[in-house]
């Protein structure tokens, strides 16, 4: 193996994979039940509507409501690299 190829030096687009690092550093709340109720109320659901949903459905609904989708890390294009160094 050549000396310059020993270390991986991939470039990734800015912000890609940010959600993953947020998840790793996030501490679980003390009162998860209240957190879930707050999430449901912030998205405009009534208590009876929240009662119809499973926890995973409530969280999926909140993600859709917010409009966030977890982006997977991708290899940076030359355009990304040029933008980073400009």
C-alpha positions as CSV (number, residue, x, y, z in Angstrom):
1,X,0.0,0.0,0.0
2,X,1.3,3.4,-0.9
3,X,2.0,5.9,2.0
4,X,-0.6,8.4,0.8
5,X,-3.3,5.8,0.7
6,X,-2.9,4.6,4.3
7,X,-5.4,7.1,5.8
8,X,-8.9,7.6,4.5
9,X,-9.4,11.2,3.5
10,X,-12.9,11.3,2.1
11,X,-14.8,14.6,2.0
12,X,-18.4,14.7,3.0
13,X,-20.9,17.4,2.3
14,X,-21.5,19.9,5.1
15,X,-24.3,19.0,7.3
16,X,-24.6,15.4,6.0
17,X,-24.9,13.0,8.9
18,X,-25.6,15.8,11.4
19,X,-28.7,14.0,12.6
20,X,-26.7,10.9,13.6
21,X,-24.3,12.9,15.7
22,X,-27.2,14.7,17.4
23,X,-28.8,11.3,18.2
24,X,-25.6,10.0,19.8
25,X,-25.2,13.0,22.1
26,X,-28.9,13.3,23.0
27,X,-29.8,12.2,26.6
28,X,-33.1,10.5,27.2
29,X,-35.6,12.8,29.0
30,X,-36.5,12.0,32.5
31,X,-40.3,12.0,31.7
32,X,-40.6,10.5,28.3
33,X,-44.4,10.4,28.6
34,X,-44.6,14.1,29.0
35,X,-42.2,14.7,26.1
36,X,-44.4,12.6,23.9
37,X,-47.5,14.6,24.9
38,X,-45.7,17.8,24.3
39,X,-44.6,16.6,20.8
40,X,-48.2,15.7,20.0
41,X,-49.6,19.0,21.2
42,X,-47.0,21.0,19.3
43,X,-48.0,19.3,16.1
44,X,-51.7,20.2,16.8
45,X,-53.1,16.8,17.8
46,X,-55.8,16.5,20.4
47,X,-55.5,14.1,23.3
48,X,-58.0,11.7,21.7
49,X,-56.0,11.8,18.4
50,X,-52.8,11.1,20.3
51,X,-54.5,8.2,22.1
52,X,-55.1,6.5,18.7
53,X,-51.4,6.5,17.7
54,X,-48.6,4.2,18.7
55,X,-45.4,5.9,19.9
56,X,-43.6,5.2,16.7
57,X,-46.6,6.6,14.7
58,X,-46.6,9.8,16.8
59,X,-42.8,10.2,16.2
60,X,-43.2,9.5,12.4
61,X,-46.1,12.0,12.3
62,X,-43.9,14.6,14.0
63,X,-41.1,14.1,11.6
64,X,-43.5,14.5,8.6
65,X,-45.1,17.5,10.2
66,X,-41.7,19.2,10.7
67,X,-40.5,18.2,7.3
68,X,-37.3,16.6,8.4
69,X,-36.0,13.5,6.8
70,X,-32.7,12.0,8.0
71,X,-30.2,12.5,5.2
72,X,-27.6,9.8,4.8
73,X,-24.0,10.9,4.4
74,X,-22.9,11.1,0.9
75,X,-19.6,11.4,-0.9
76,X,-18.9,15.1,-1.7
77,X,-18.9,16.1,-5.3
78,X,-16.2,18.4,-6.7
79,X,-18.7,21.2,-6.5
80,X,-19.1,20.6,-2.8
81,X,-15.4,20.7,-2.3
82,X,-15.0,23.9,-4.3
83,X,-17.8,25.5,-2.3
84,X,-16.1,24.4,1.0
85,X,-12.7,25.9,0.0
86,X,-14.1,29.2,-1.5
